[in-house]
Amino acid sequence: MTGISSDQAKCRNGVQGAGKCIVLRGRCEGEGGGAATEAFPHAEWVSREYGGVPVPNLIEILRLEREFHRRILETDSPAERREQYRELYDRVHILKQQDVGIGEDPSIFDRLVLTFRNELEGRSVLDVGCGSGLFLTRLAQILPHGELWGLDTSDVTSAERTQRPFQFFRQDVTTFTLPRQFEVVFSNQVFEHIAPADIPSHLTSIREALVPKGSFILCLPNRYWGPQDITRIVDNTFRGRVAAQGSHLNESSYIETTQLLERFGFEGMRTVVPFGAFIPMLRGVRVRPRINMLLERKAALRRLNNVVARRGRPLFKNPIMLVCRRG
């Protein structure tokens, strides 16, 4: 897996679009040559979806994340990459919170808990990249469970330490060692933030954190329906026209992700049926991701899928939702 395509490499100062380069800062010699004007056509749209984060903050976040994206892909030292991760997330967190009270929607996490009920109920769970800890908090409130642990690079959990229904460990998510193993490791919207050079240590750490035959639940955006990071202020249509150039270093596909997981000793790949997370009677159904992969292979099928849209954005973005087990 790679963090930057050959097309993107042609256009270091911008982001590669449909046969053109949309410049974000400075000048760019894209496929069409010459200079273009800085433009963020969807910034207002994204601002509303982010809960009112001011547009200037979003533009500054994009500037910071694009520089981070470039630097981390060029950095050979794991220690330097860890520092780059920490520095970026500390700075971006401040910008996202400034002048606005952002609250996570608990219903999103409720839906995840119920979707993966069969895997989670009664089991010990490690949430890698737990963020605010809301997933574990809602899991503790909704389902019977075993021991719950959250792990993240920064402690931004919303609850006071004495009120958390889980143990929090502040460690680097790319390489970690814990004093116990878990029946389930959960990773939601984290994998796409991992630099390609750190993926081997990340997946090895996850595998070692699982008991034999333990379940790994992995959720991340599908790059064919990207970008799904701050680059959305340039293109918020979710049609894969522009590559992610922010903190998403690794937007992937079902084909790439399943092959990668198998190389690192995971087996039994299954996914949730399309829209299954929203249909209670289908939430527990697991199928092989053949339809998901077919959509990735066939551009004509993707175009047909994208016809069903709201506000110009496809209703089904083929999100990667994989359940596998330690082999």
C-alpha positions as CSV (number, residue, x, y, z in Angstrom):
1,M,0.0,0.0,0.0
2,T,1.2,3.5,-0.7
3,G,0.4,6.9,0.7
4,I,0.8,8.8,-2.6
5,S,0.1,7.8,-6.2
6,S,2.2,8.5,-9.2
7,D,-0.4,11.0,-10.4
8,Q,-0.2,12.8,-7.1
9,A,3.6,12.9,-7.3
10,K,3.3,15.0,-10.5
11,C,1.5,17.7,-8.5
12,R,3.2,18.3,-5.1
13,N,1.7,21.7,-4.5
14,G,-1.8,20.8,-5.3
15,V,-4.2,17.9,-5.4
16,Q,-4.7,15.8,-8.5
17,G,-8.2,16.1,-9.9
18,A,-9.9,15.0,-13.1
19,G,-7.2,15.9,-15.5
20,K,-6.2,19.1,-13.7
21,C,-4.5,20.3,-10.6
22,I,-6.4,22.3,-8.0
23,V,-3.9,24.5,-6.3
24,L,-4.1,24.9,-2.6
25,R,-1.1,27.2,-2.1
26,G,1.5,28.7,-4.3
27,R,2.0,27.7,-8.0
28,C,1.7,24.3,-9.5
29,E,2.7,22.8,-12.8
30,G,-0.1,20.2,-13.2
31,E,-1.0,18.3,-16.3
32,G,-2.4,21.4,-17.9
33,G,0.7,23.4,-16.9
34,G,0.7,27.0,-15.7
35,A,-0.6,28.5,-12.5
36,A,-4.1,28.3,-10.9
37,T,-5.9,30.2,-8.2
38,E,-6.2,28.9,-4.7
39,A,-9.7,27.6,-4.2
40,F,-11.7,25.9,-1.5
41,P,-15.2,25.6,-3.1
42,H,-16.6,23.3,-0.4
43,A,-15.2,25.0,2.7
44,E,-18.5,26.4,3.9
45,W,-20.2,23.1,3.4
46,V,-17.6,21.2,5.4
47,S,-17.6,23.9,8.1
48,R,-21.3,23.2,8.7
49,E,-20.7,19.4,8.8
50,Y,-17.9,19.9,11.3
51,G,-20.2,21.7,13.7
52,G,-19.3,25.2,12.7
53,V,-15.5,25.1,12.7
54,P,-14.6,28.5,11.1
55,V,-13.5,28.4,7.5
56,P,-10.2,30.1,8.2
57,N,-9.5,27.3,10.7
58,L,-10.3,24.6,8.1
59,I,-7.9,26.2,5.6
60,E,-5.2,26.4,8.2
61,I,-5.8,22.7,9.1
62,L,-5.5,21.8,5.5
63,R,-2.2,23.7,5.2
64,L,-0.9,22.0,8.3
65,E,-2.1,18.5,7.3
66,R,-0.7,18.9,3.7
67,E,2.7,19.7,5.1
68,F,2.4,16.8,7.5
69,H,1.4,14.5,4.7
70,R,4.4,15.5,2.6
71,R,6.9,15.3,5.5
72,I,5.8,12.0,7.1
73,L,5.9,10.1,3.8
74,E,9.5,11.3,3.4
75,T,10.6,10.5,6.9
76,D,12.6,7.3,7.5
77,S,12.9,7.5,11.3
78,P,10.0,5.9,13.3
79,A,10.8,8.2,16.2
80,E,10.5,11.3,14.0
81,R,7.2,10.1,12.6
82,R,5.8,9.6,16.1
83,E,6.7,13.2,16.9
84,Q,5.1,14.4,13.7
85,Y,1.9,12.5,14.5
86,R,1.8,14.0,18.0
87,E,2.5,17.5,16.9
88,L,-0.1,17.5,14.2
89,Y,-2.9,16.1,16.3
90,D,-2.2,18.5,19.2
91,R,-2.3,21.5,16.8
92,V,-5.3,20.4,14.8
93,H,-7.3,19.5,17.9
94,I,-7.0,23.2,19.1
95,L,-8.0,24.5,15.7
96,K,-11.1,22.3,15.6
97,Q,-12.2,23.3,19.1
98,Q,-11.5,27.0,18.8
99,D,-14.6,29.3,18.7
100,V,-17.0,26.3,18.5
101,G,-18.3,23.6,20.8
102,I,-17.9,20.4,18.9
103,G,-19.9,17.4,20.3
104,E,-19.7,13.9,18.9
105,D,-23.0,12.3,18.0
106,P,-23.5,9.4,20.4
107,S,-26.0,7.8,17.9
108,I,-23.0,7.0,15.5
109,F,-21.3,5.0,18.2
110,D,-24.5,3.4,19.3
111,R,-25.0,2.2,15.7
112,L,-21.4,0.8,15.7
113,V,-21.9,-1.0,19.0
114,L,-25.2,-2.6,17.8
115,T,-23.7,-3.5,14.4
116,F,-20.9,-5.4,15.9
117,R,-22.9,-6.8,18.9
118,N,-22.2,-10.4,18.0
119,E,-18.5,-9.7,18.2
120,L,-18.5,-7.4,21.2
121,E,-21.0,-8.7,23.7
122,G,-19.5,-10.2,26.8
123,R,-16.0,-9.9,25.5
124,S,-12.9,-7.9,26.5
125,V,-12.3,-5.1,24.0
126,L,-9.3,-2.9,23.1
127,D,-10.2,0.3,21.2
128,V,-7.0,1.4,19.3
129,G,-7.1,5.1,18.7
130,C,-10.0,5.6,21.1
131,G,-10.1,9.4,20.8
132,S,-12.8,10.7,23.2
133,G,-13.6,7.2,24.4
134,L,-17.2,7.6,23.4
135,F,-17.4,4.2,21.6
136,L,-16.2,2.4,24.8
137,T,-18.5,4.5,27.0
138,R,-21.5,3.6,24.8
139,L,-20.5,0.0,24.7
140,A,-20.4,-0.1,28.5
141,Q,-23.9,1.3,28.6
142,I,-25.5,-0.8,25.9
143,L,-24.0,-4.3,26.2
144,P,-22.7,-6.7,28.8
145,H,-19.0,-6.7,28.4
146,G,-15.6,-7.9,29.6
147,E,-12.7,-5.5,30.5
148,L,-12.6,-2.4,28.3
149,W,-9.3,-0.6,27.4
150,G,-8.7,2.5,25.3
151,L,-5.4,3.3,23.7
152,D,-4.4,6.6,22.0
153,T,-1.5,8.9,21.3
154,S,-3.1,11.8,23.1
155,D,-5.4,11.8,26.1
156,V,-8.5,13.7,24.8
157,T,-11.1,11.5,26.4
158,S,-14.2,13.3,27.4
159,A,-14.7,11.8,30.8
160,E,-12.8,12.4,34.0
161,R,-10.4,9.6,34.8
162,T,-12.5,8.4,37.8
163,Q,-15.7,8.3,35.6
164,R,-14.3,6.3,32.7
165,P,-15.9,2.9,32.2
166,F,-12.6,1.8,30.7
167,Q,-8.9,1.9,31.3
168,F,-7.0,4.4,29.2
169,F,-3.4,3.9,28.1
170,R,-1.5,6.7,26.4
171,Q,0.8,5.0,23.9
172,D,1.8,5.4,20.3
173,V,-0.8,3.6,18.2
174,T,1.7,2.6,15.5
175,T,3.7,0.4,17.9
176,F,2.5,-0.7,21.3
177,T,2.8,-3.4,23.9
178,L,0.2,-4.1,26.5
179,P,0.3,-6.3,29.6
180,R,-2.7,-8.5,28.5
181,Q,-4.5,-9.8,25.4
182,F,-8.1,-9.1,24.3
183,E,-10.8,-11.1,22.7
184,V,-11.6,-8.1,20.4
185,V,-9.5,-5.3,19.0
186,F,-11.6,-2.4,17.5
187,S,-10.2,0.2,15.1
188,N,-12.5,2.9,13.8
189,Q,-11.3,5.6,11.4
190,V,-7.7,5.1,12.5
191,F,-5.9,2.9,9.9
192,E,-6.1,5.6,7.2
193,H,-4.0,7.9,9.5
194,I,-1.1,5.4,9.6
195,A,1.9,6.1,7.4
196,P,2.7,3.2,5.1
197,A,6.1,2.7,6.8
198,D,4.3,2.2,10.1
199,I,1.7,-0.3,9.0
200,P,3.8,-3.4,9.6
201,S,4.4,-2.5,13.3
202,H,0.8,-1.3,13.7
203,L,-0.8,-4.5,12.5
204,T,1.8,-6.6,14.3
205,S,0.9,-4.8,17.6
206,I,-2.8,-5.4,17.0
207,R,-2.2,-9.1,16.3
208,E,-0.1,-9.5,19.4
209,A,-2.9,-7.8,21.5
210,L,-5.4,-10.4,20.4
211,V,-5.9,-13.8,22.0
212,P,-5.6,-16.7,19.5
213,K,-8.7,-16.6,17.2
214,G,-9.6,-13.2,18.7
215,S,-11.6,-10.8,16.5
216,F,-10.2,-7.7,14.8
217,I,-12.9,-5.1,13.7
218,L,-11.5,-2.6,11.2
219,C,-13.5,0.4,9.8
220,L,-12.1,3.0,7.5
221,P,-13.0,5.1,4.4
222,N,-12.9,3.6,0.9
223,R,-10.5,5.7,-1.3
224,Y,-12.8,5.2,-4.4
225,W,-15.3,7.4,-2.5
226,G,-12.7,9.9,-1.2
227,P,-11.3,12.1,-0.1
228,Q,-12.7,11.8,3.4
229,D,-10.2,14.0,5.3
230,I,-9.8,17.8,5.4
231,T,-9.2,17.7,1.6
232,R,-13.0,17.7,1.5
233,I,-12.9,21.6,1.5
234,V,-11.6,21.2,-2.1
235,D,-13.9,18.4,-3.1
236,N,-16.8,17.2,-0.9
237,T,-18.5,15.0,-3.5
238,F,-17.1,11.6,-2.4
239,R,-16.5,10.4,-5.9
240,G,-12.7,9.8,-5.8
241,R,-11.9,12.8,-8.0
242,V,-9.3,14.1,-5.7
243,A,-6.8,12.2,-3.6
244,A,-6.6,12.7,0.2
245,Q,-3.8,15.1,0.9
246,G,-4.4,15.8,4.7
247,S,-4.0,13.4,7.6
248,H,-5.4,10.5,5.7
249,L,-2.2,8.9,4.5
250,N,-3.8,5.6,3.7
251,E,-7.3,5.7,2.4
252,S,-7.6,2.2,1.0
253,S,-10.0,-0.4,-0.6
254,Y,-11.4,-3.7,0.3
255,I,-9.1,-5.4,-2.2
256,E,-5.9,-3.8,-0.7
257,T,-6.9,-4.1,2.9
258,T,-7.9,-7.8,2.8
259,Q,-4.7,-8.7,1.1
260,L,-2.7,-6.7,3.6
261,L,-4.4,-8.3,6.6
262,E,-3.9,-11.8,5.3
263,R,-0.2,-11.1,4.9
264,F,0.0,-10.2,8.6
265,G,-1.7,-13.3,9.8
266,F,-5.4,-12.5,9.9
267,E,-8.0,-14.7,8.3
268,G,-11.8,-15.2,7.8
269,M,-12.5,-11.8,6.2
270,R,-16.2,-10.8,6.5
271,T,-18.0,-7.6,6.2
272,V,-21.4,-6.0,7.0
273,V,-24.0,-6.2,4.2
274,P,-24.5,-2.8,2.4
275,F,-26.6,-0.5,4.7
276,G,-26.7,-3.3,7.2
277,A,-25.6,-0.9,10.0
278,F,-28.9,1.0,9.5
279,I,-31.2,-2.0,9.2
280,P,-31.6,-3.8,12.6
281,M,-32.4,-7.2,11.2
282,L,-29.3,-7.2,9.0
283,R,-26.8,-5.9,11.5
284,G,-25.6,-9.3,12.6
285,V,-25.3,-10.7,9.0
286,R,-21.6,-11.2,7.8
287,V,-20.7,-11.9,4.2
288,R,-17.6,-12.1,2.2
289,P,-16.8,-8.7,0.7
290,R,-17.2,-9.9,-2.9
291,I,-19.8,-7.2,-3.9
292,N,-17.7,-4.5,-2.3
293,M,-14.6,-5.6,-4.3
294,L,-16.6,-5.8,-7.5
295,L,-17.6,-2.2,-7.1
296,E,-13.9,-1.3,-6.8
297,R,-12.9,-3.3,-9.9
298,K,-15.7,-2.0,-12.2
299,A,-15.8,1.7,-12.9
300,A,-19.2,1.3,-14.7
301,L,-20.7,-0.2,-11.5
302,R,-19.3,2.6,-9.4
303,R,-20.9,5.2,-11.7
304,L,-24.2,3.3,-11.5
305,N,-23.9,3.2,-7.7
306,N,-23.2,6.9,-7.6
307,V,-26.4,7.8,-9.4
308,V,-28.2,7.3,-6.2
309,A,-27.1,10.4,-4.4
310,R,-28.2,13.2,-2.1
311,R,-26.9,16.7,-2.6
312,G,-24.6,15.3,-5.3
313,R,-23.0,12.7,-3.0
314,P,-23.5,9.0,-3.3
315,L,-25.6,7.4,-0.6
316,F,-23.5,4.3,-0.6
317,K,-19.8,5.0,-0.2
318,N,-18.7,1.4,0.2
319,P,-17.1,1.9,3.6
320,I,-14.6,-0.7,4.6
321,M,-16.1,-2.6,7.6
322,L,-14.1,-5.8,8.0
323,V,-14.3,-8.5,10.7
324,C,-11.5,-11.0,10.8
325,R,-9.7,-13.1,13.3
326,R,-6.1,-13.7,14.4
327,G,-4.9,-16.8,12.6
